[in-house]
Amino acid sequence: MTDELRLVGFEELSAGALLGRLLDRRAEFWSGSALDDDAVRALHDPVFFHQLGGFGAVALTPSDDDVGYLLGVVSADRLAVVHAVAVQPHWRRRGVASRLLARFAELAVGVGARAVQAVALPGDPAAVALAARLGASSAPSPGHAGPGGDRVVLTGRLPLG
């Protein structure tokens, strides 16, 4: 399954090079998403790679191919926030996202986080299914991303079950 993959924290990599690689392949990583290209690019703020990279990770094959990644941060009030998770289409439904989230949750617990949260588009079945598998609840959040920008907030307890 995903045993051959290794998860590498952003702090072990060149932040700029990693950001460039992931953006170059964003159409692959985000295929099937309802987000348009501008929204996907906006998710990849360099701060998540440079200043906040300690919580991010990339899943790599033995030949160092990027197959999935997670951007996240723990807030000052100790809320673990998953900003983005993306997995290459041919690696989906094989546990890559779950492994990335488990790593993030472990780091978050280590700095005192008690809850994890993510925001998804309404009707995003992959995000809601993954959250449910990890024991998270979902709640509609009308206008979360501004007027007409409805979202679903996914919240779970830490440590993950």
N, C-alpha and C positions, 0 to 999 in steps of 0.2 A: 504494500500500500504506500505509505509515505515514509517507511523506515529508511529508505535510501536518501531522503532529503535531510539537509541540515539547516537549522535556523540560525541566522547570523544577525546580531544586533547592528544597527546602523553605525554605532560608535566604533565598530571594527572595520568599517569601510570608508572609502572616500565619499563623503556626502554629495558633493557636486556630481561626481561620476555616476553614482547610483541614481540620483534624481534624473539625470539625463537619460540613462538607460530605461528607467521606468516610463518616463514621458515619451520616449521614442516608441515604446511598445504599448502605449496606453490604449490604442484601438483594440489590441488583442486582449489585454487584461480586463478592459471594461466592455467587451462585446456582450451584447444582451442587456446592458444597463439602459434604463430610461434616461440617464443623464446625457446631455449633449456634450460635445467636445470641449466647449468653453467651461462648463461646470466641472468636468473631469480635470482639466488643467488647473482650475481654481483650487481643487482639493489638495494639490501638490505644492502648497506654499513651501518655499525653501526652509522656513523656520522649522518645519517638521523633520527636516533632514539635518540641519546644522545645529540649532540650539536645543531642539527637543528630541533629537535622535536617540537618546538613551532608552526610550520606550519602543521605538520602531524596530522592525525586524523584516528580513527577507528570507524566503524559503529557497534554497539552492539545491540543484541536482549535483551529483558527484562531478559533473563536468562544468559546474558553476553557472548553469542556466538559471535565470530568475523564473520561478514558477508561481510565486505568491508573495504578498507583502502586507504589512499592517502599519498604519500611522496612528499613533495615540499619544496620550499625555495624561498625567495625573494632576488635577487642579490643586490649588492651594487649600481648598476645603476637602481634599482627599477623595475626590470623585474621579474614578478611572474613566477616561473618555476615549472611546474608539472613534477616531476621525475617519478612517477609511480602511477597508480590507478589499484586496483584489487578488484573484487567482486566475491563472491561464485556463482557458476553456477545457483543454484536454486533461487538466489536473483537478477540475471541479468534482465534488462529491467523492473525494478520496481522503478527506480529513485534513487538508492543508490549512484551511481557514480555522478549523478547530484547534490545530496545533499552534498556529500563530496567536490565537486568542488565549489559549492556555498559558503560553509564555508571557504574554502581556499581563494577564491576570496575576500570575505569580510575582512578576516585578511590582505590580501595583500593590498587592498585599504587603510586599516587603517594605513599602514606604507608607503603610498605614491606610490604604484605601479599603473601604468596606463595601463599595458598590461600583458597578461598571455600567456605563450608559453609552448608547449609540443612537444616532438619528438616521432614519431611512425614509425613502420615498414611500408614500402610501401604495400598497399593492406590490411591494417588492417581495416576492415570495421567498427568495433565497435568504434575505436578511431576516425575515420573520421566522423562517424555519430554523435557521442557525440559532437565533436567539432562543427559540422554544427548546431546542435540544440542550442548550446550556442553562435552562431554567429561568430565562428572563421573561418578563412580562412586556406587553406592548400597549401603548396608549396613544390615541390620536392627539396630534398637537396642531390644531388649525392655525395658520398664519405663522408657524414656527420660523420659516425662512422669509418672512415679510408677507405683504398682501398677496394672497393667492398661492403662497408657498407652504401648503400644508405638508406636514411630515408625521411620521410615527416615531415616538420615543421608546426605545427598547432599554429596559432597566433590569439588572440582575444583581444578586448579592455576591459578595466575595467572601471567602474563596469560592470559586466555581465548583459545583457539585460534580 
